[in-house]
Amino acid sequence: MAPFRPYYNRFMCSRFELTVHPREMAIRFALPEAPALANRSEFRPTDQTLVIAPGGVCTFLAWGFAVDWSKSPLINARAETLTEKKTFLPVLENRCIVPASAYFEWRKDGNRRLKNRISFATGEPFAMAGLTDGERFTIVTCPPAATIAHIHNRMPVILDPAAEGLWLDSASTFADVSVHLKTFAGALKAEEESPPAPAQGDLFG
């Protein structure tokens, strides 16, 4: 029997993709060596995935903080309220980046939910801002870019490449780097899966 997965899609984001060759990862994120990657390309809450810590240290952590007030792990953290939440105050200086080649969101259309793959228009990988407790991580979210606001009212914080090193700089305080937790200003591309064709009735009439 498949493991039980709670319903996460009321959150943002609840699934992402990483399909980048290890050598490309090392170049893109200035890593000392090509990292090991998971044997899957699409990640869901509780999955172990690659995150990058200060100093370019790569490690595998589970997605979602364990909290005593919910059975579901806390997979997202709103940028606007990080300093107001007891859950996040202890980890504001434990920052990481979560590499991705795309993330997924579901657009509501009546009773239908249509899956969208959202990526850079250029196709290159990007870095989502994360926080970690040493064993798990959560992804910081913000208001959506105008081009994808029709899909969902939140999106992950995609760090500007120039801000990635600053976010990981352990010598900087959260107050120093919180200015980088903002809506991505670059070009994003959304590709929506086509819904199944309507049933045409009994094939045999």
N, C-alpha and C positions, 0 to 999 in steps of 0.2 A: 504494500500500500504506500502511496506517495506521502511524504511528510506534510503535515498540516501547515498551511501558510495563512496567517490572518489577512484580512482585507486591508490593504495599505493604500489603495488608490485615491483615498480622500486626501492623502498627503501629496507633497511635491518635493523632489522627484522620487519615484518609487521603483525605478528600473533604469539602468544605464548599460552602455556597451563599451568594450575596449577591444578593438581589433587593430592593433599596431604591432609591427615586428619589434622584438626586443632591441635590435640595433637602432631602429628609428626612435624608440623610447629614450634610449641613452642620449642620443643626439638632441632630441627635442627638449628634454628636461635637464640637460647638462649633468647626467649621472656619471659616476666614476666607472661604471661598467654596465653592460646590458643586463637588465633585471630578468629574473624568472617571472613567468606569467602563469596565470591560472589556466586550466585546461577547458575553459569555457569562454565565451565572448560576451554573454549577456548576464548581468548581475541583478539579483533581487535582494530584498532585506534578509538578513542573517547570513548571506553568502560571505565567504572569505574573498577579499579582493586586494589588489596591490594598492598601497598608499605610499606617498613619499613624505618623509619626515625631514626636519632640519639636517643639513649636511648631505643631502641627497641619499639618505638612508632609506632603502626600500624594504617594506615589510608587508605581510599579509594580515589584515585585521577583519573582523566580522562587522558587517554593516548594521548599525543600530545599537544605541545605548540601552542597557537593561535598566529599567526603572521599576520601583516597587508599586507604583500606582497604575501600571498598565501591563497587560499580558503581552502586548505588542512592543517590540523594540522601538526606540525613538530614533527614527531614521533621518529626520530633518530638524533644523534649528533656524528659526526666523531671525534674520540679521538685525531687524529693528528692535528686538526684545532680548537679545542675548544677555545683556548686563542686568536684566530684571528677573531672570529665571535661576532659581537655586540649582537646577540640574546642570546648567552650563557655567556658572560662575567659577567652579573649581578647575575648569579645563580651558579657560579662555587663553591661557598661555601655552597650551598643548595643541599647537596648530599643525595641520598636515594639508597636503593637496591630494586630490583623488583624480587620477588621470582618466580620461574618457575620450572616446571617438564620437559618441552620441549619447543622448538620453531620450527617454520615452515618456510621452504623456498621452492621456486619453481625452479626446474632445467629446463632449456630450452633444448628441443630436437627438432630441426627444428621449426615447428609451434606449437608444443605441450609444455605445461608447466606442469611438474610432481611434485606433492606435496611431500616434504620430511619432516618427523618428526625427529628432531635432539635432542638428549638427552644424558645424561651421560650413559656410558656403564653400570654403576652400577644401573641405574634407580633412583638414589637419586635426590632430588631437588637441585637447584643451585640458585645463586644470580647474577642477571644482574646489572651492574652499571647504576645508573640513576641520573638525575638532576631534580629538581622540582622548580616551581615558587610558590608553596603553594597550588595551585588548580589543576595543571596538572603536568605531568612528561614526560620526554623523555628518551630513552634508548641510552646509549653510544655504538658506534660500533668501530670495529677494523678490520684489515685484518683477513682472515679466517685461521683456522687450516689446515694443509696440507691434513688431511684426508677428509675434506669436501670442499676443494677449488674448486672441480669440480662442486659443486652445485651452489655456489654464491661467489662473490668476497669480500663480507663483512660478518661479524657475530657480534652478540652482545658481549660486553665485559663481560665475565663470570669471576667473581672475584674468586681468590683462597680463600678458606675458611679462611685462616690465614689473608687475607687482608680485609675481610668484615668489621671487627670492625674498622680498620684503615680508610677505606673509609667513614664510618659513624662518625668518631671522629671529632666533631665540633671544637676541639682544634687544629686540624691539618689544614693547609692551602691546597688549591688545589695543589700548587707546591710540597707540601710534599707527597701527595698521588697519583699524576698523574703517577708515576712510575708503578702503579698497573693496568693501562689501557693498557693491552697487550693481545695478542692472548693466549687463553687458551691452556695450555700444557698437560692437561689430556686426557683421552680416551673419545671420543665422538662416538655415534652410530647414523647412518642415516638410516631411514626406508622409502623407497619410495613406494608410492601408486602405485598399478598396474593400467596401463591405461585400459580403456574399450576395450573389444575384438572387432576386426574389424567386421563390419556388414557382415552377410553371405548372403545377398540378400533377396528377397521376400520369406517369409516362405512358401507360397503356390505355388511358381514357376510360 
